[in-house]
Amino acid sequence: MGHTFIGQQARRWLLFTVTGVLSLPLVACGTAEAPDCGALRVDEPWVRAAPQGADVMGAYFTLVNDGEDKVVVNGVSSTQFDRAEMHETVVNDDGQASMQPIERVVVAPGEEVAFEAGGRHVMLFSPSQAYATGDQVELVLACGADQAELPVAATVRADGPDEQMQHDGHDMGDMNHGDAAHENDEPALSEDSDNAGSANEDSASAE
């Protein structure tokens, strides 16, 4: 039986072709993901004003992805607070509200994800000073595997942009939560969230 010998150049070409073919499914699988914050936009960022001596405040905004790749937000921080955590308010079948920590939020291309009273939000713990209405707070969003930073300037307000006309119906105080930044029941909910586990945010646009 005869033997066929392949030259060195032909072997290299064959290896390159096979490698390229094998890698095609990897490129085609799933939705592309931005390595950083991509075209992520943060609309109407604000922080709810809290009474003198309060050790926790709530931050809200809307994430808008104007790009063609999904963007993963892995967390929020602020040098003006001891720590910041992304949370979600969840109401069980008995109507009892509790907070669950969120490890990440995925914003699909062309989609938006709201951080608002009664839903997703950012809790800011142990402020470095007392903040009054009109003050500025810098939030820093961490995006992608490289933890790219997206700084955001948020204004301290008594009410959010959409709360002037619907304060009574949608205020987080109705679920013992958002106004906890005004009262003292926010830390209690935070303790409950330690045992709640992390919410899966791969489909963050779904409530």
N, C-alpha and C positions, 0 to 999 in steps of 0.2 A: 504494500500500500504506500502510495507516494505521500510526501510531506510538503506542505505549503509554508514557505517562510515569508513573514511580513517584515518589510523594512522598518527601520526605526522611525522614519517620518510618518509612514502609514500607521504605525501603532499609536503614535501621538495623536494623529487625526481621529483614529477610532476612539481613543480614550476620551478626547474632548467631546466628540459627538454623543457618546453614551452618557457622559456626565451631564451634558446639556439637556438631554432628553429626560433623565431621571429628575432633574431639578425643576422641570416645567410644572408638575403638579403642585410643588411647594409654592411657586409663585402664584398659581391660579387659585389656590385654596383661600377662602375667607375674604374679609374686607381689609383693604390696606389700612395701616395704622400710622398716624403721624408720630415721628420719633420725638416730637416735642409738643409744644402747645399749638402748633400749626396755625390755622386761621381762626382760633378760638377768640370770641369776643365776650366781654362781660358787661352786661347792660344793667343800669340802675342799681349799682351796689350801695347798700346802706347798712347801718348798724343801729339797732334799737336802743334809744337812750334808757339808762337804768338809774335808779335812785342812788343817792349818796351812800357809799359803803358797799354797794353790790359787788360781788366777786365773779359775776358771770354776765355776759352780754350775748345777744344773738345777731348774726350777720346774714344778710339776704342779697340775692342777685339773680340774674338769669344768664346762663351760659348759652351762647349761640355759636354754632360751628358753621362758618362761612366757607370752609374748605371742602376738598373732595375726599379727605381721609378722616376716619374717626379719630377723636382725641380722647385720651384717658387722663382724667384728673385724679391723682393719687392722694391728694391732701391739700390742706390750707394751713398757713402759718402766719404769724404776725409778731414782730419784735416788740410790739406794744402790749403783748399779753404773754402770760407764762406758757400757755399752749392753746391750740385751736383744734377742734375736732369736727368732722362732718357727721351729722346725725340725721335721722329720719324719724318723724313722729308716726307711730303706728297705733291704730285703734283696733282692739280685739272685738270679738262678737258681743261682749258684755258692755261695750262702749267705753272701756277703760283705755286711756292713752298712755303710751310709754315711748321711750326713745331707744332707737337702735343705732349703733355706730355704723358708719358707711366707710368701707376701705377705699373704694374708688367709684368714680362716676364716668360712664362712657357716653360721649356725645357724638352721635352719628352725623355724617355729612348732611348739611342742610337742616339739622334738627336743633332744638333748644331744650334745655333742662332748667326748670325753675327751682330756686332755693327760696321758699316763701313760708309765711306763717302757716303752721299746721301741716307742713310737709318736710321736705329736705331743708336743712339749714346748717349754719356753722355756729358752734358754740365757742365763745372766746372766754377763757378762764383767767382770773387774777390779772386785771388790768394794771398797768404800770402807774396809772394816775386816774383821777376821776375825769370822765369825759362828758361834756355837756352837748346839748343840741347845737349843731353847726360845726363841731370839731371834726377833724379828718382822722381816719384810721387806715393804715396801709395793710392790705391783705396780700399774701403771696400764694398763688396757686402753683402746685407742683404737677407737671405733666409728663407723661411718657416714661419709658424705661430709664431715661437719663435724668429724670427729675428736673426738667427744664422749669425755670421760674417765670411766672407771669404776674407782675405787680399790679395791684388794683387799689385805687383810692376810693374809700367808702366814706360817706358822710353820716354822722350820728344824727338820727331823727327820732322824733317822738312817735311818728307813724310812717308806714311805708307809702310808696307812690300810689298804691291802689286802695289804701285803707281809709282815706278821707270819707268816702261815701259808703263803705261797707265795714266799718270798724267793728260794729257789734256782731256781725254775722261770721266774720272770718278771723277775728283776733285769736291768736294762739292761746290767750287766756281761757277761751272756751274749753280747751282741752288740758288745762293746767300745765301749759307749756310756755308759749311765747312770752306771756306776761310774767313768767317765772323770772325773767330778767328784771322785772319790776318788783317781784315778790321774792320769796325764798324757796319756792318749790322746784326750781330748776336743778339745784344740786341733787335733790332727792331723785328726780327722774334720771339724772346722770348715773347715780348709783345703780338704778334698775337696769340701765343700758349695759352695764358691765357684764350682766348675765344674759343679755338678750342675744348675743352673737352678732356677727357681721351680716349686713344685708347684701345680697348679690346684686350688683349694679351693672351687670353686663347689658341689661336692657333698661337703662336709666330713664328713658323717656316714658316708660310705662309706669303708671302709678300703682 
